[in-house]
Amino acid sequence: MAGYMIVGMFDCPWFAKACILVEYLEKQDPTRKFTKIMKDSFEWQEFVDKAQRIRGWEIKRSPAIWEILIDPEGKGNLIGDIDDFCEYINLVFGATIHVSTYEIEQRVCKNKATNQDGHDRYLGNKQKINIAVVQPPIRALELLLTQLLSAFPITNSNIVLNFRIFDTKTPARELQGEKEDYKQWLSRVESKVTIYAESLNAWSASNCKLLIGCNGPQCLIGEIFRKTVTTDKIPHGCIATIGQHVVNRAKGELSLKADIPSGSITRLHAWGWPGMTGAWVEVRDALVKNCGSSIQGPTSVFLPLSELAQQSYYIFTMFMPAFLRKQKDQLSKKMKKIYSDMSLAEAIICTLHVWFESTRILENKHIKCPTNCPEPEETSTEPTVSLPVISVGIPCAKSTGLPAGTFLVQPAMCYLNRWLPTGKISDGTSQGIYNELTKLWILRQAITHWDHHQGEISLFRDEEEEEEGESEDEDEEEEEEEFGTGDEDETTD
C-alpha cells in the first residue's frame, strides 16, 4: 500500500473534516501516509472531469478519497466521499472519531488562509500578496480586476496576487449568479486565487497586504483595520485607500447643502485625511455648471465653487448619512458608465508600482522616506506596523496638454505624521505636494478638537445670514483669523 489521496475544495467543510480525521490517524500511526490536495472551484471541476474520463470514477461531491496502489497517477481504489471515508476508518482502522462543528469551522478558516497547499507548490520563491477588496461594485469588479491583472506582470513577475473579496451588502439574489461567474473567471487566471468572505474581521484583515475599498468609506475602513487588529497580528505592509470616493461624497454633501445637482460640480478634489471628522476639499479650480435655478444665472453658467464658499480655496466638509443616500442614488443611475471604477483601478496600479519599485517598503522593518521626497528632520527607530497610503490628486502641468484643472491620481503615504507623495514625479511637484499636504495636515489637526464642540461647519452663506449685519461678519472674520482660511502660504510647483 502506497498511501491515501484526499482531494477537495479548499472551502469545503467535508474536506476540512477529512483533514482533521487524517491528522488524528497520522498521530496514532506515523507510518500511514495521507496526501491532501486543495483545489478551487475551477480546478475541482477539471479534476472531476479527468477522473471520469481516465479512471471512470463518478465523483459527485468534495472530497474525493482513494487508496493509492502504486503511485498517485496510477491505479487506485476509490473509497468515496466523507461518509464513505468515516465508514472505511471504522472498518479498516477500528477507529471512531467525533469531530465538532467548531473544529470544522476553524479548519475551513485555516484552509482558506493557506490558499491551497497543492497550488502553492508551484509558486516557488514568488511572494504572495493578499489583497482584500471591500464592498466592490459587483458589476464593475471584472473590469477593475482585469486592469489590475493585465498591468501586474509588467510590474513584477515574482509577485502573486491573492484576492479576498468582502461583500456583505449586495443582495443575495444579485450575487447568486454573478458571484459564481466572477469566481470561475478569476479561477482561470494562473496563480491567482479568489475567496469570497462574509465579514472583514481581525483574523482576515490581518492577512491582507493591500486593502482596497471600492464602494464605501475605505479610508475609514483603513482606520478601523489599524485599530481593531492587534499590533502583533498586523503584517508589515501598507493600506491603500483610494481618494476618489472622498470626491464623490464631497459632491453629494455640497449638492445637498447648496441645492446643486452633484453632477454639475466638476474639477473638485479632496485632500488631507478623510477620517471621522471629515476632509479638506479643494475648490480652487472647482466649477458649478448647468446649475439652472439653484444659483442666479443662465442655465449653462459656469461658476467657481470657491465663490460660493467661505472665501476660501478649501472647504472642511463633514460626511453625513443624508448625502450618502443622495450620492448612492446618483451612482446607481450611472452604474453603466464605469469611469469611476477605471480611475480606481489606475490608482491601485499606481500604488502597486510604487510598492514594488521600492523594496524597502515591502521588506525593511524600518520605513524610510521615498528617495524623491524630502527627508524629514526627525528619524524613527521604532518598527512601522502599517503604512497608510491615500491617493491624492496632482494638477497636471501645462506641458501635458491636458485641460486645466485635470488631476493625476498619485499615492501619498503618511510618514511620521506627515503626508509625503510617492512615485516618479519631479522634485518640484514632490516638494509642492509635500508642502500642501503638510499644511492641510496641520490645519486638520488644529480644527479637530474645535470641530467636536462647534458642530457642523456652514459651507454656504444664505441670504438671511448676509442680512443679519456687520456683527455676524465680524465673528466670521475672527474665526477665519483663528483657524485660517486656506488662502495663506499658497504653494506653487
C-alpha positions as CSV (number, residue, x, y, z in Angstrom):
1,M,0.0,0.0,0.0
2,A,1.4,3.4,-1.1
3,G,-0.9,5.6,0.9
4,Y,-4.1,7.6,0.5
5,M,-5.0,10.6,-1.6
6,I,-7.6,13.2,-0.5
7,V,-8.6,15.9,-3.0
8,G,-11.2,18.5,-2.1
9,M,-12.2,22.1,-2.4
10,F,-10.4,24.5,-0.1
11,D,-13.6,25.9,1.3
12,C,-15.4,22.6,1.7
13,P,-16.4,21.7,5.3
14,W,-16.3,18.0,4.5
15,F,-12.8,18.3,3.1
16,A,-11.9,20.1,6.4
17,K,-13.4,17.2,8.4
18,A,-11.3,14.7,6.3
19,C,-8.2,16.7,7.1
20,I,-9.0,16.5,10.8
21,L,-9.6,12.8,10.7
22,V,-6.3,12.3,8.7
23,E,-4.3,14.3,11.3
24,Y,-5.7,12.1,14.1
25,L,-4.8,8.9,12.2
26,E,-1.3,10.1,11.5
27,K,-0.8,10.8,15.2
28,Q,-1.9,7.3,16.0
29,D,0.3,5.7,13.4
30,P,3.0,7.8,11.7
31,T,3.6,5.1,9.0
32,R,0.2,5.9,7.5
33,K,0.7,8.2,4.5
34,F,-2.1,10.7,3.6
35,T,-1.7,13.3,0.8
36,K,-4.1,16.2,0.9
37,I,-4.7,18.5,-2.1
38,M,-6.9,21.6,-2.1
39,K,-8.4,22.9,-5.3
40,D,-10.5,25.9,-6.2
41,S,-13.9,25.6,-8.0
42,F,-12.4,25.6,-11.5
43,E,-9.6,23.2,-10.7
44,W,-12.1,20.9,-8.9
45,Q,-14.3,20.7,-12.0
46,E,-11.2,19.8,-14.1
47,F,-10.3,17.1,-11.6
48,V,-13.8,15.6,-11.6
49,D,-13.8,15.6,-15.5
50,K,-10.4,14.0,-15.6
51,A,-11.3,11.3,-13.0
52,Q,-14.4,10.4,-15.1
53,R,-12.5,10.3,-18.3
54,I,-9.4,8.4,-17.3
55,R,-10.5,6.3,-14.3
56,G,-14.2,6.1,-14.8
57,W,-14.9,7.5,-11.3
58,E,-18.2,9.4,-10.9
59,I,-17.4,11.9,-8.2
60,K,-20.4,13.9,-7.0
61,R,-19.1,16.0,-4.2
62,S,-15.9,17.1,-2.4
63,P,-13.8,15.5,-1.1
64,A,-12.7,12.5,-3.2
65,I,-10.7,9.9,-1.3
66,W,-9.0,6.9,-2.7
67,E,-6.3,4.3,-1.8
68,I,-3.1,4.6,-3.8
69,L,-1.9,1.2,-5.0
70,I,1.2,2.2,-7.0
71,D,1.5,5.9,-7.5
72,P,-0.9,8.9,-7.3
73,E,-1.3,8.9,-11.1
74,G,-1.6,5.2,-11.4
75,K,-4.2,2.7,-10.3
76,G,-6.2,3.4,-7.2
77,N,-9.1,2.0,-5.1
78,L,-11.8,4.7,-4.8
79,I,-13.1,4.9,-1.2
80,G,-15.7,7.7,-1.9
81,D,-16.7,10.9,-0.1
82,I,-16.5,11.8,3.6
83,D,-19.3,9.4,4.7
84,D,-17.6,6.5,2.9
85,F,-14.3,7.6,4.5
86,C,-15.7,7.6,8.0
87,E,-17.1,4.1,7.5
88,Y,-13.7,3.0,6.0
89,I,-11.8,4.3,9.0
90,N,-14.2,2.4,11.3
91,L,-13.8,-0.9,9.4
92,V,-10.1,-0.8,8.5
93,F,-8.5,1.1,11.3
94,G,-11.1,0.3,14.0
95,A,-11.4,4.0,15.0
96,T,-14.4,6.1,15.6
97,I,-13.6,9.8,15.6
98,H,-16.0,12.5,16.6
99,V,-15.4,16.0,15.1
100,S,-17.3,19.0,16.4
101,T,-18.8,21.7,14.2
102,Y,-16.4,24.3,15.8
103,E,-13.4,22.2,14.8
104,I,-14.6,22.0,11.2
105,E,-15.3,25.8,11.1
106,Q,-11.8,26.5,12.4
107,R,-10.2,24.1,9.8
108,V,-12.2,25.8,7.0
109,C,-10.8,29.1,8.0
110,K,-7.3,27.6,8.1
111,N,-7.7,26.1,4.7
112,K,-8.8,29.4,3.3
113,A,-5.9,31.2,4.8
114,T,-3.3,28.8,3.4
115,N,-5.0,29.1,-0.1
116,Q,-4.4,25.5,-1.3
117,D,-1.3,23.6,-0.4
118,G,-1.2,22.0,-3.8
119,H,-1.3,25.3,-5.6
120,D,1.5,26.8,-3.5
121,R,3.9,24.1,-4.6
122,Y,4.1,25.8,-8.0
123,L,4.8,29.3,-6.5
124,G,8.5,28.7,-5.8
125,N,10.1,31.8,-4.4
126,K,7.4,34.1,-5.5
127,Q,6.0,36.5,-3.0
128,K,2.3,36.2,-2.4
129,I,0.4,39.4,-1.8
130,N,-3.0,39.1,-0.1
131,I,-5.4,41.7,-1.4
132,A,-8.7,42.5,0.2
133,V,-11.4,44.2,-2.0
134,V,-14.1,45.6,0.3
135,Q,-17.6,46.1,-0.8
136,P,-16.8,46.1,-4.5
137,P,-19.4,47.3,-7.1
138,I,-20.2,43.8,-8.3
139,R,-20.9,44.8,-11.9
140,A,-17.6,46.6,-12.2
141,L,-15.5,44.0,-10.4
142,E,-14.4,42.2,-13.5
143,L,-13.3,45.5,-15.2
144,L,-11.4,46.5,-12.1
145,L,-9.5,43.3,-11.6
146,T,-8.9,42.9,-15.4
147,Q,-7.0,46.1,-15.4
148,L,-5.1,45.2,-12.3
149,L,-4.1,41.7,-13.6
150,S,-3.2,43.0,-17.1
151,A,-0.8,45.6,-15.6
152,F,0.6,43.4,-12.9
153,P,3.1,41.2,-14.9
154,I,4.8,44.3,-16.2
155,T,5.3,45.5,-12.6
156,N,6.9,42.4,-11.1
157,S,6.8,38.8,-12.3
158,N,7.8,37.4,-8.9
159,I,4.6,38.6,-7.2
160,V,1.5,36.5,-6.9
161,L,-1.8,38.2,-6.2
162,N,-4.3,36.6,-3.9
163,F,-7.7,38.3,-3.8
164,R,-10.2,38.3,-0.9
165,I,-13.5,39.9,-1.8
166,F,-15.6,41.0,1.1
167,D,-19.2,41.7,0.2
168,T,-22.0,41.8,2.8
169,K,-24.3,44.4,1.5
170,T,-25.1,43.2,-2.0
171,P,-28.5,41.4,-2.0
172,A,-28.1,37.6,-2.2
173,R,-30.3,37.4,-5.2
174,E,-27.9,39.6,-7.2
175,L,-24.9,37.6,-6.1
176,Q,-26.2,34.1,-6.8
177,G,-25.3,34.1,-10.5
178,E,-22.7,36.9,-10.7
179,K,-20.7,35.8,-7.7
180,E,-20.1,32.3,-9.2
181,D,-19.3,33.8,-12.6
182,Y,-16.6,36.0,-11.1
183,K,-15.2,33.1,-9.1
184,Q,-15.0,31.0,-12.2
185,W,-13.5,33.8,-14.2
186,L,-10.8,34.6,-11.7
187,S,-10.0,31.0,-11.1
188,R,-8.9,30.8,-14.7
189,V,-6.1,33.3,-14.0
190,E,-2.9,31.4,-13.3
191,S,-1.5,31.7,-9.8
192,K,-4.4,33.9,-8.7
193,V,-6.8,32.8,-6.0
194,T,-10.1,34.5,-5.1
195,I,-12.1,33.9,-1.9
196,Y,-15.4,35.4,-1.2
197,A,-15.8,36.2,2.6
198,E,-18.7,37.1,4.7
199,S,-17.0,39.6,7.0
200,L,-14.0,41.8,7.4
201,N,-12.8,40.7,10.8
202,A,-9.5,40.9,12.7
203,W,-8.3,37.5,11.5
204,S,-8.9,38.0,7.8
205,A,-7.8,41.7,7.7
206,S,-4.5,40.9,9.4
207,N,-3.6,38.6,6.5
208,C,-4.1,41.4,3.9
209,K,-1.2,43.3,2.5
210,L,-3.3,45.5,0.4
211,L,-6.8,46.7,1.5
212,I,-8.8,48.2,-1.3
213,G,-12.1,50.0,-0.5
214,C,-14.3,50.3,-3.6
215,N,-17.8,51.2,-2.7
216,G,-17.7,52.8,0.7
217,P,-15.6,54.8,3.1
218,Q,-12.4,52.9,2.6
219,C,-10.2,55.4,4.5
220,L,-12.5,54.8,7.4
221,I,-12.1,51.0,6.9
222,G,-8.4,51.5,7.0
223,E,-8.7,53.3,10.3
224,I,-10.9,50.5,11.7
225,F,-8.4,47.9,10.5
226,R,-5.5,49.5,12.2
227,K,-7.4,50.0,15.5
228,T,-9.2,46.7,15.7
229,V,-6.3,44.4,14.7
230,T,-3.7,43.9,17.4
231,T,-0.2,45.1,16.6
232,D,1.3,41.7,16.7
233,K,-1.1,40.4,14.1
234,I,-0.6,43.2,11.5
235,P,1.9,42.2,8.8
236,H,4.5,44.7,7.6
237,G,2.7,46.2,4.7
238,C,0.6,49.0,3.5
239,I,-3.1,50.0,3.4
240,A,-4.2,51.5,0.1
241,T,-7.2,53.8,0.3
242,I,-8.4,55.4,-2.9
243,G,-9.4,59.0,-2.6
244,Q,-12.0,59.1,-5.4
245,H,-14.8,58.3,-3.0
246,V,-14.0,61.4,-1.0
247,V,-14.6,63.5,-4.0
248,N,-17.9,61.7,-4.7
249,R,-19.0,62.1,-1.1
250,A,-18.0,65.8,-1.1
251,K,-20.0,66.4,-4.2
252,G,-23.0,64.7,-2.6
253,E,-22.7,66.9,0.5
254,L,-22.2,70.1,-1.4
255,S,-25.1,69.4,-3.6
256,L,-27.3,68.6,-0.6
257,K,-26.4,71.8,1.3
258,A,-26.4,74.2,-1.7
259,D,-29.3,72.6,-3.6
260,I,-27.0,71.9,-6.6
261,P,-27.1,68.6,-8.6
262,S,-24.0,66.7,-7.7
263,G,-23.3,66.0,-11.4
264,S,-23.0,69.7,-12.0
265,I,-20.0,70.1,-9.7
266,T,-16.7,69.5,-11.6
267,R,-13.0,69.7,-11.1
268,L,-13.4,69.1,-7.4
269,H,-10.6,67.4,-5.4
270,A,-10.2,66.2,-1.9
271,W,-7.0,66.5,0.2
272,G,-5.9,65.5,3.7
273,W,-7.3,62.8,5.9
274,P,-10.9,61.7,5.3
275,G,-11.5,60.2,8.7
276,M,-14.3,60.5,11.1
277,T,-14.2,64.3,11.3
278,G,-14.3,64.9,7.5
279,A,-11.8,66.0,4.9
280,W,-10.5,69.1,3.3
281,V,-11.9,69.6,-0.2
282,E,-10.1,71.9,-2.6
283,V,-12.4,74.2,-4.6
284,R,-9.7,76.4,-6.1
285,D,-10.5,75.0,-9.6
286,A,-13.9,73.6,-8.9
287,L,-16.8,74.7,-11.1
288,V,-20.6,74.5,-11.0
289,K,-22.1,74.0,-14.4
290,N,-25.7,73.8,-15.6
291,C,-26.9,75.0,-12.2
292,G,-30.2,76.3,-13.5
293,S,-32.4,77.9,-10.9
294,S,-30.3,76.8,-8.0
295,I,-28.0,79.7,-8.5
296,Q,-28.8,83.0,-10.1
297,G,-27.7,82.9,-13.7
298,P,-28.2,81.3,-17.1
299,T,-28.8,77.6,-17.4
300,S,-25.3,76.9,-18.8
301,V,-23.4,79.2,-16.5
302,F,-20.1,78.1,-15.0
303,L,-19.3,79.5,-11.6
304,P,-16.2,78.9,-9.5
305,L,-17.2,76.9,-6.4
306,S,-14.8,78.9,-4.3
307,E,-17.1,82.0,-4.8
308,L,-19.9,80.1,-3.1
309,A,-17.7,79.0,-0.2
310,Q,-16.3,80.9,2.8
311,Q,-13.9,83.0,0.6
312,S,-11.5,80.1,0.9
313,Y,-9.8,77.8,-1.5
314,Y,-10.5,74.9,0.8
315,I,-13.7,73.6,2.5
316,F,-13.7,71.4,5.5
317,T,-16.6,69.1,4.9
318,M,-18.5,66.7,7.2
319,F,-19.9,63.5,5.8
320,M,-23.5,62.7,6.8
321,P,-25.9,59.9,6.0
322,A,-28.3,62.1,4.1
323,F,-25.9,62.9,1.3
324,L,-24.7,59.3,1.3
325,R,-28.2,58.2,0.3
326,K,-28.3,61.0,-2.2
327,Q,-25.0,60.1,-3.7
328,K,-25.9,56.4,-3.8
329,D,-29.0,57.2,-5.9
330,Q,-26.9,59.3,-8.3
331,L,-24.3,56.5,-8.6
332,S,-27.0,53.8,-9.2
333,K,-28.2,55.8,-12.2
334,K,-24.7,55.9,-13.7
335,M,-23.7,52.4,-13.0
336,K,-23.4,51.6,-16.7
337,K,-20.7,54.3,-17.0
338,I,-17.9,52.7,-15.0
339,Y,-15.4,55.6,-15.4
340,S,-15.0,56.0,-11.7
341,D,-14.0,52.3,-11.3
342,M,-11.5,52.7,-14.1
343,S,-9.8,55.6,-12.3
344,L,-9.9,53.4,-9.2
345,A,-8.0,50.6,-10.9
346,E,-5.5,53.2,-12.2
347,A,-4.9,54.4,-8.7
348,I,-4.4,50.9,-7.4
349,I,-2.0,50.1,-10.2
350,C,-0.1,53.3,-9.4
351,T,0.1,52.3,-5.7
352,L,1.3,48.8,-6.6
353,H,4.0,50.2,-8.9
354,V,5.2,52.4,-6.0
355,W,5.4,49.5,-3.6
356,F,7.1,47.1,-6.0
357,E,9.7,49.6,-7.2
358,S,10.8,50.3,-3.7
359,T,11.8,47.0,-2.0
360,R,12.3,48.9,1.3
361,I,8.6,49.4,1.7
362,L,7.9,45.7,1.4
363,E,10.9,44.2,3.1
364,N,12.6,46.6,5.6
365,K,11.4,46.7,9.2
366,H,12.0,50.4,9.3
367,I,10.2,52.6,6.8
368,K,12.3,55.2,5.1
369,C,11.2,58.2,3.2
370,P,11.0,57.7,-0.6
371,T,14.0,58.9,-2.5
372,N,12.1,61.6,-4.3
373,C,10.6,63.1,-1.2
374,P,12.3,65.5,1.2
375,E,13.7,63.6,4.2
376,P,12.0,64.5,7.5
377,E,14.1,66.1,10.1
378,E,13.4,63.5,12.8
379,T,14.3,59.9,12.4
380,S,12.5,56.9,13.9
381,T,13.9,53.6,15.2
382,E,10.6,52.1,16.0
383,P,9.4,49.4,13.6
384,T,6.5,50.6,11.5
385,V,3.4,48.5,11.8
386,S,1.5,49.7,8.8
387,L,2.0,52.5,6.3
388,P,-1.3,54.1,5.2
389,V,-1.4,55.3,1.6
390,I,-4.1,57.6,0.2
391,S,-4.3,58.5,-3.4
392,V,-4.3,62.3,-3.9
393,G,-4.5,64.4,-7.0
394,I,-1.6,66.2,-8.6
395,P,-2.5,69.0,-11.0
396,C,-1.3,68.3,-14.5
397,A,1.5,70.5,-15.8
398,K,0.8,72.7,-18.8
399,S,3.3,70.6,-20.8
400,T,1.0,67.6,-20.6
401,G,-1.6,69.2,-22.9
402,L,-4.4,68.1,-20.7
403,P,-7.3,70.6,-19.8
404,A,-6.7,72.9,-17.0
405,G,-7.8,71.5,-13.6
406,T,-7.0,67.9,-14.6
407,F,-5.6,65.9,-11.7
408,L,-3.4,62.8,-11.9
409,V,-4.0,60.2,-9.3
410,Q,-0.9,60.0,-7.1
411,P,-0.4,57.9,-4.0
412,A,0.9,59.6,-0.9
413,M,1.9,58.0,2.4
414,C,1.7,59.2,6.0
415,Y,5.2,59.1,7.4
416,L,5.9,60.4,10.9
417,N,2.5,62.1,10.8
418,R,3.4,63.9,7.6
419,W,1.9,63.1,4.2
420,L,4.5,62.6,1.5
421,P,3.9,61.9,-2.2
422,T,5.5,58.8,-3.7
423,G,6.2,57.6,-7.2
424,K,8.1,59.0,-10.2
425,I,7.3,62.7,-10.1
426,S,9.5,65.8,-10.4
427,D,11.3,67.3,-7.4
428,G,9.3,70.5,-7.8
429,T,6.0,68.7,-7.8
430,S,7.1,66.5,-4.9
431,Q,8.1,69.5,-2.8
432,G,4.9,71.3,-3.7
433,I,2.6,68.4,-2.8
434,Y,4.6,67.8,0.3
435,N,4.1,71.4,1.5
436,E,0.5,71.3,0.5
437,L,-0.3,68.1,2.4
438,T,1.7,69.2,5.4
439,K,-0.2,72.5,5.6
440,L,-3.5,70.7,5.3
441,W,-2.5,68.2,7.9
442,I,-1.7,70.9,10.4
443,L,-5.0,72.6,9.6
444,R,-6.8,69.4,10.1
445,Q,-5.1,68.8,13.5
446,A,-5.9,72.4,14.6
447,I,-9.7,72.1,13.9
448,T,-10.3,68.5,15.1
449,H,-10.9,69.4,18.7
450,W,-12.8,72.6,17.8
451,D,-14.9,70.7,15.3
452,H,-16.2,68.3,18.0
453,H,-17.5,71.2,20.1
454,Q,-18.8,73.6,17.5
455,G,-20.7,71.0,15.5
456,E,-21.5,71.3,11.8
457,I,-19.5,73.8,9.7
458,S,-21.6,76.0,7.5
459,L,-20.4,75.8,3.9
460,F,-22.6,78.4,2.3
461,R,-23.9,81.8,3.2
462,D,-27.6,82.1,2.7
463,E,-29.4,85.4,2.2
464,E,-30.6,85.5,5.8
465,E,-27.1,85.4,7.1
466,E,-26.0,88.2,4.8
467,E,-28.9,90.4,6.1
468,E,-28.0,89.9,9.8
469,G,-25.5,92.7,9.7
470,E,-21.9,93.5,10.4
471,S,-21.8,91.9,13.9
472,E,-22.0,88.4,12.4
473,D,-19.4,89.3,9.7
474,E,-17.0,90.3,12.4
475,D,-17.5,87.0,14.2
476,E,-16.8,85.1,11.0
477,E,-13.6,87.2,10.4
478,E,-12.4,86.3,13.9
479,E,-13.0,82.6,13.1
480,E,-11.0,82.9,9.9
481,E,-8.1,84.6,11.8
482,E,-8.1,81.8,14.4
483,F,-8.3,78.8,12.2
484,G,-7.1,80.0,8.8
485,T,-8.9,80.2,5.6
486,G,-6.5,78.3,3.4
487,D,-5.6,81.4,1.4
488,E,-2.3,81.9,3.2
489,D,1.0,80.4,2.2
490,E,-0.1,79.1,-1.2
491,T,2.4,76.7,-2.7
492,T,3.4,76.6,-6.3
493,D,5.4,73.9,-8.0
